[in-house]
Every structure is written in C-alpha cells, then in structure tokens.
Amino acid sequence: METNQSILICGIGGQGVVLSGKIISLSAFYENYDVKTSEVHGMSQRGGSVSTHLRYGNKIFTPLIPLHTADIILSFDLYETLRYIDYASEKTKIITASIGKYIRRSSANPVSLPSFKSIIDKITIDFNFKDLITVDIGKIAQELGNIKVANTILIGASSQFTYIQEQTWLNILKENVPANTIDINEKAFLLGRKISA
C-alpha cells in the first residue's frame, strides 16, 4: 500500500506555518514514518511568504516536493494558496484559510487586489481544483474564544487526509502547545477534523 505523502504548508510570517510543520512531522515520526522537511522563510520576520515542504512515508529521499505532486496543500492565507497552486495536481487536497493578507512587493507599483471570491473561483474553475476546502479560521477561533488556535483548526482539517491516527495528533499537539491552551487546542483540532470529514 502506498503510504508516502507530500504536504506543502504555506502562509506568511507569524501565522504558525513552521509550528504546524513541526506538529505534522512529529506526528508522522511518532508513527515510525521516515520524515523529511524543508523550510523556506523568505522575509518571514517582516510578514513575508513562508513555506514548508514536508514528506513522510516508508522511505523518503528528499524533502522537496516537485511541482504538481503535492498530496495536500495546507495554506494559512488565501493569496499564498494561489502562489503555490502549481504544486497541486487534480488529486491534491487543498485546505486553506478563506481570507488572506496581500504581501506588497513594491510601494512604487501598487496593484489592485483580487477579491477572495475571485481567487476561490480561479482555483476551482480556472485551475479546475474541486477538492478545495476553505475555512473561516478567524471566525471559528473567535467563537472558541482564542484567535491563536486558528492554525490548529487547519491542522485538524488537513489531518483527515493523512495516514496518521487521530490520537497521535492529539498526543503531539498536547506536547507542543502551552499547558494552559491544551484543552482549547484539542477542541480546535477536533473541530477542524469535523469540517473536512
């Protein structure tokens, strides 16, 4: 049975891309998979684009994901989803935040920004990706009472499409979040799983 999986995680600095990659890789490692990761921080300290290539399975030789081969794209920012769309194929599961923050590259040449709806339409219609799950993580996190668990919601949503057991995710999550946020992070994770079930 094929157990190798390639997960591309993307977003902007400060959204939890690196921590999410750590939680996913530790969860896979806990289940005795071979795990390789590669992080690209860019200008993350100033809110720039950040991505993590993560691959796990029986035997992984390189962390880098070739174009059009990602099994899962986990995106914390809708604009970044579009930026990394070339890593997807018709089989890719795309889980993305439903909003985004545009990163201005130059103040000398301002650009008009596409609406969030137009980005979603471009992904689902122009690129013909039907397996797109958009999650209003900000709204859900506020309803849970802590905006900082937004990334945990997306991790939960993406976990449904991995080979990793639910209890493993919960164990690793518990070990990698502050003790006083364990309960709410667990709720956020399980809610994310329910969204994508």
ABEGO torsion letter per residue (X at the ends): XBABBBBBBBEBBGAGAAAAAAAAAAAAAAAGBBBBBBBBAEAAAAGBBBBBBBBBEABBABABBBBGABABBBBABAAAAAAAAAABBAABBBBBBABBBBBBABAABBBBBBBAAAAAAAAAAAAGBABBBBBBAAAAAAAAGBAAAAAAAAAAAAAAABABBAAAAAAAAAAABBAAAAAAAAAAAAAAAAAAX
